[in-house]
Amino acid sequence: MTVALAVTLLLSVVIGLSLGLLGGGGSILTVPILTYVAGLQPKEAIAASLFVVGATSAFSAVSHARKGRVKWRTGLIFGAAGMVGAFGGGLLGGRIPGTILMIAFALMMVATSLAMIRGRKNTAAKAHDGELPVGKVVLEGLVVGLVTGLVGAGGGFLVVPALALLGGLSMPVAVGTSLVVIAMKSFAGLGGYLTSVSLDWALVGGVTAAAILGSLVGTRLAGRIPEAALRKGFGVFVLVMGVFVLVQELPGAAGLVVGVTAAALAVAAAVCWFAVPKCPLRREPAPAGAVG
C-alpha cells in the first residue's frame, strides 16, 4: 500500500464521520481528497465522490432510521424535488462563470452557518419531528436542488438547515433525513457521469468502505451530542468552509483580507466562548413564554 493510498483511506474515514454526524460535508471533503491526495482527474474525482457519498449516505441513513431519526416520506419527496431542481440549476449554471458561482455559494454557506449557530428565534415553533407538509417539502426541495445544481455541491449544507430551520425538525432527525436526500441526488448524478467517465472501482470501493466505517462512528455520536451543540458545531463547520472558498476564489488582496478577518473573528469567538461567562455565543434562546 502506497503512502498516498493510506492517507486517502484515513481521510475517507473523516468523510463518513462528517456524513454520519452532520448529514453533510461529504462532497466538499471527498472531491479534494480524491483530487489532491489520490491523484484523480477532476471529473473522475467528482464521479467517484458521488458513489462514495451516495453509498455512505444510504448506509448511514439506515443506521439513523433504526434509531428513529429518519422521516422517509419527507426525505423521499424532498429528494425527488431536489433532483428536478438540480437539473434546472445545472442547465442555468452552465451559462454563469464558475468564479461567480463559487463566490455566491460561499456567501450562501456563510449566511446558512450564521442561521444555524443562532438557531430559531423562539421555541414556539420548536422541533416537532413529524412528517412535513408535502407542498412545503416540494417547494424547499426544488429551491435547494436548484441552488445545489448551480454550484455542483452535494447539498447537505442546505438540506439540513432547510429541514431544521424551515421545517422545524430537530437536528438529529434533520441529519438522518438529509442523508436520504443526499443519496438520491448522488446516485442520479453518478448515472450521468458514468456515460463518459471510467472509475478505478478498487480505489472507489476502498474509499467507500473507509467512509462507511467513519459513518458508523458519526451515527453513534449524533445521538449522544446535545442538539444545540450539534447545530452550532455544524454551523461553525459550514462557516469555516465558506470562508475557505471565499479566500480561494477572491483575487489576491481581497482573499487575504477575508482570511485575516475570518481568523481574527475566530480567535475572538474562541476567547468569548472559553473566557467570558456571559458570552452570547453560548446563550440559548429563551423558552416560549419565558420572562426577561
C-alpha positions in Angstrom: 0.0 0.0 0.0 1.4 3.4 -1.0 1.5 6.3 1.3 -0.9 8.3 -0.8 -3.4 5.4 -0.7 -3.0 5.0 3.1 -3.6 8.7 3.6 -6.6 8.7 1.3 -8.2 5.8 3.2 -7.5 7.5 6.5 -9.1 10.8 5.4 -12.0 8.8 3.9 -13.0 7.9 7.5 -13.4 11.6 8.1 -15.8 11.8 5.1 -18.1 9.2 6.7 -17.8 10.8 10.2 -19.0 14.1 8.7 -21.9 12.5 6.9 -23.0 10.3 9.9 -22.7 13.1 12.4 -23.6 16.3 10.4 -25.6 15.0 7.4 -23.3 17.0 5.1 -19.8 17.8 4.1 -19.3 14.6 2.0 -18.8 16.2 -1.4 -16.8 19.1 -0.1 -14.4 16.7 1.6 -14.3 13.9 -0.9 -13.5 15.7 -4.1 -10.3 17.4 -2.7 -9.2 14.2 -1.1 -9.5 12.2 -4.4 -8.0 15.0 -6.5 -5.1 16.2 -4.4 -4.3 13.0 -2.4 -5.4 10.1 -4.6 -4.4 11.9 -7.8 -7.6 11.5 -9.8 -8.6 13.9 -12.5 -11.3 16.3 -11.5 -14.1 14.6 -13.5 -13.1 11.2 -12.1 -12.9 12.6 -8.6 -16.4 14.1 -8.9 -17.9 10.9 -10.3 -16.1 8.8 -7.6 -17.2 11.2 -4.9 -20.8 10.8 -6.0 -20.6 7.0 -5.5 -18.7 7.3 -2.2 -21.1 9.9 -0.7 -24.2 8.2 -2.1 -23.3 4.8 -0.7 -22.1 6.1 2.6 -25.2 8.3 3.0 -27.6 5.4 2.2 -25.8 3.2 4.7 -25.8 5.9 7.4 -29.5 6.7 6.7 -30.4 3.1 7.5 -28.5 3.3 10.8 -30.2 6.6 11.7 -33.6 5.1 10.7 -33.2 2.2 13.1 -32.9 4.9 15.8 -36.0 6.7 14.6 -34.1 9.7 13.1 -35.4 9.5 9.5 -38.7 10.8 8.1 -38.9 8.7 5.0 -41.8 10.4 3.3 -40.3 13.8 3.8 -36.8 12.6 2.6 -38.1 10.8 -0.5 -40.3 13.7 -1.6 -37.6 16.3 -0.8 -35.0 14.2 -2.7 -37.2 13.8 -5.8 -38.0 17.5 -5.9 -34.3 18.2 -5.3 -33.3 16.1 -8.3 -35.7 18.1 -10.6 -34.4 21.4 -9.2 -30.8 20.3 -9.6 -31.3 19.5 -13.3 -32.7 23.0 -13.8 -29.8 24.5 -11.8 -27.3 22.6 -13.8 -28.7 24.0 -17.1 -28.6 27.5 -15.7 -25.2 27.1 -14.1 -23.6 26.2 -17.4 -24.2 29.9 -18.5 -22.7 31.5 -15.4 -18.9 31.9 -14.8 -17.5 29.4 -12.3 -15.9 32.0 -10.1 -19.2 33.9 -9.6 -21.0 30.6 -8.8 -18.4 29.7 -6.2 -18.4 33.1 -4.5 -22.2 33.1 -4.4 -22.1 29.6 -2.9 -19.5 30.7 -0.3 -21.7 33.6 0.7 -24.7 31.4 1.0 -22.7 29.0 3.2 -21.7 31.9 5.5 -25.4 33.0 5.8 -26.5 29.5 6.4 -23.9 28.9 9.1 -24.9 32.1 11.0 -28.5 31.0 10.9 -27.6 27.6 12.3 -25.4 29.0 15.0 -28.1 31.4 16.1 -30.9 28.9 15.9 -34.6 29.6 15.9 -35.6 32.9 17.5 -38.0 31.2 19.8 -39.2 27.8 20.7 -42.8 28.4 20.0 -42.1 26.8 16.6 -39.9 24.1 18.2 -38.9 20.8 16.7 -41.9 18.5 16.2 -40.2 15.7 14.2 -43.4 14.8 12.3 -43.7 14.4 8.6 -43.7 17.8 6.9 -46.5 19.1 4.6 -46.0 17.8 1.0 -46.3 21.2 -0.6 -43.7 22.7 1.7 -41.3 19.8 1.2 -41.6 20.0 -2.6 -41.0 23.8 -2.6 -38.0 23.5 -0.4 -36.6 20.6 -2.4 -36.9 22.5 -5.6 -35.2 25.6 -4.2 -32.4 23.6 -2.6 -32.0 21.4 -5.7 -31.8 24.5 -7.9 -29.1 26.1 -5.8 -27.1 22.9 -5.4 -27.4 22.2 -9.1 -26.0 25.7 -9.8 -22.9 25.2 -7.7 -22.4 21.4 -8.1 -22.2 20.5 -4.4 -23.9 17.6 -2.6 -26.5 19.7 -0.8 -26.1 18.5 2.8 -25.1 22.0 3.8 -28.5 23.3 2.6 -30.8 20.3 3.2 -30.0 20.1 7.0 -30.8 23.8 7.6 -33.9 23.6 5.4 -35.2 20.7 7.5 -34.1 22.1 10.8 -34.8 25.8 10.5 -37.6 25.9 7.9 -39.2 22.6 8.5 -38.8 22.5 12.3 -37.2 19.1 12.6 -34.7 18.5 15.4 -31.1 18.4 14.3 -30.7 14.6 14.8 -33.8 13.9 12.6 -32.8 16.6 10.1 -29.4 15.0 9.8 -30.8 11.5 9.3 -33.4 12.6 6.8 -30.9 14.7 4.8 -28.9 11.5 4.2 -31.8 10.0 2.2 -31.9 13.2 0.0 -28.1 13.2 -0.5 -28.1 9.5 -1.5 -30.8 10.1 -4.1 -29.1 13.1 -5.7 -25.7 11.5 -5.6 -26.7 8.3 -7.5 -28.7 10.4 -10.0 -25.6 12.5 -10.7 -23.4 9.4 -10.9 -25.6 7.9 -13.6 -24.9 10.9 -15.8 -21.1 10.8 -15.2 -20.7 7.1 -15.9 -21.8 7.8 -19.5 -18.4 9.5 -20.1 -16.1 8.7 -17.2 -14.4 5.4 -16.1 -13.6 4.7 -12.5 -11.0 2.7 -10.6 -13.5 0.6 -8.7 -10.9 -0.9 -6.4 -9.9 2.5 -5.2 -13.6 3.7 -5.0 -14.5 0.6 -3.1 -11.7 1.1 -0.6 -12.6 4.7 0.0 -16.3 3.8 0.3 -15.6 1.1 2.9 -13.5 3.5 5.0 -16.2 6.2 4.7 -18.8 3.8 5.9 -16.7 2.9 8.9 -16.5 6.6 9.7 -20.3 7.0 9.3 -20.8 4.3 12.0 -18.9 6.4 14.4 -20.7 9.5 13.4 -24.1 7.9 13.7 -23.4 6.8 17.3 -22.1 10.3 18.2 -25.1 12.0 16.7 -27.4 10.5 19.3 -25.3 11.5 22.2 -24.4 15.1 21.4 -27.0 17.7 22.6 -29.0 19.3 19.8 -27.7 22.9 20.5 -24.1 21.8 20.4 -24.6 19.7 17.2 -26.4 22.6 15.5 -23.7 25.1 16.4 -20.9 22.7 15.6 -22.5 22.2 12.1 -22.8 26.0 11.7 -19.1 26.6 12.6 -18.0 23.8 10.2 -20.0 25.4 7.3 -18.7 28.9 8.2 -15.1 27.6 8.0 -15.7 26.0 4.7 -17.4 29.1 3.3 -14.6 31.4 4.3 -12.1 28.9 2.8 -13.9 29.0 -0.5 -14.0 32.8 -0.4 -10.3 33.1 0.2 -9.6 30.7 -2.7 -11.9 32.4 -5.2 -11.5 36.1 -4.4 -8.5 37.9 -6.1 -5.2 38.2 -4.1 -5.6 41.2 -1.7 -9.4 40.6 -1.2 -8.8 37.0 -0.4 -6.1 37.9 2.1 -8.3 40.4 3.8 -11.2 37.9 4.1 -8.8 35.3 5.5 -7.2 37.6 8.1 -10.6 39.0 9.2 -12.1 35.5 9.5 -9.1 34.3 11.6 -9.4 37.4 13.9 -13.2 36.7 14.3 -12.5 33.0 15.0 -9.9 33.9 17.8 -12.4 36.5 19.3 -15.2 33.9 19.2 -12.9 31.3 20.9 -11.9 33.8 23.6 -15.5 34.7 24.2 -16.6 31.1 24.4 -14.0 29.9 26.8 -13.2 33.1 28.9 -16.4 35.2 29.0 -19.0 33.9 31.5 -21.9 35.6 29.7 -20.7 35.1 26.1 -23.7 35.5 23.7 -22.4 32.6 21.6 -23.3 30.2 24.4 -26.7 31.7 25.2 -29.7 29.7 24.0 -32.9 31.4 23.0 -35.3 31.8 25.9 -38.2 29.2 26.1 -41.5 30.4 24.8 -43.4 32.3 27.4 -40.3 33.0 29.5 -40.0 36.4 31.1 -36.8 38.5 31.0 
